Every structure is written in C-alpha cells, then in structure tokens.
Amino acid sequence: QVQLVESGGGLVQAGGSLRLSCAASGRTFSSDVMGWFRQAPGKEREFVAAISWSADITNYANSAKGRFTISRDNAKNTVYLQMNSLKPEDTAVYYCAAAPRTILVVATPPASAFRSWGQGTQVTVSS
C-alpha cells in the first residue's frame, strides 16, 4: 500500500493561491489514479479533482473548474493541486488519495474507490 503525505496548506486571503503537494512512498504510484478531496467542518468529504496515471485525463468538481489544476510528476512520486482565486468556501482539510488505474477519472470517482489516503492538510481562506 502506498503512503501519502500532503503539504502546502495554510492561511491565505481570498483571491490568493496555494499549491498543495502529495508525496507518495512505499511503492511506486505511477500506475495509480490520484485524487484530491476536501472536508469542511460539519460537511461530508467531497471530490475536488482527479488525474489518470498517465496524466492525460483530469476531472474537476464544478467548484474547482477554472481555478484549480491537478498535476503529477511520476518521477518524483508527487501529485499537486494548484489552487488559484481562493474563496472562503474553499476552507477545508484537503486530502490526497490513490486509486487503482482502472478507475475512470471522467466518471468522478467516489471516495470509496480510493484505497490509500493521506492525513490531510488544512487550507483556510479568510475573507
């Protein structure tokens, strides 16, 4: 099983940017679908973005489209989430997760499809 560690969270003003990173270890993750989810206080964990193992297919939640970009560097075993034009409603704990390569990225995979999860990184956007 792959171990995932997120970093890059923090406090930012509305309109600002953050870049989250997720480093994988334990085994190569180059064949995994990778995803980002988030969970705000009192709310369920929700899908943010996903990327195929070859990085040629991406999918975003409507709330992330046009503002967030998911990418990966398989040579570095790292997946990224660039977040621009942040809003207070983006405040949440952000988690990265790994799923088998057979998962269809375009089908907006549910959280249950992901087998490995990081511990999360807090993102707080002030108004």
Secondary structure as UniProt FT lines:
FT   STRAND          3..7
FT   STRAND          10..13
FT   TURN            14..15
FT   STRAND          18..25
FT   TURN            30..31
FT   STRAND          33..39
FT   TURN            41..42
FT   STRAND          46..51
FT   TURN            53..54
FT   STRAND          58..60
FT   TURN            62..67
FT   STRAND          68..73
FT   HELIX           74..76
FT   STRAND          78..83
FT   HELIX           88..90
FT   STRAND          92..99
FT   TURN            101..102
FT   HELIX           105..107
FT   HELIX           111..113
FT   STRAND          116..117
FT   STRAND          121..126
//
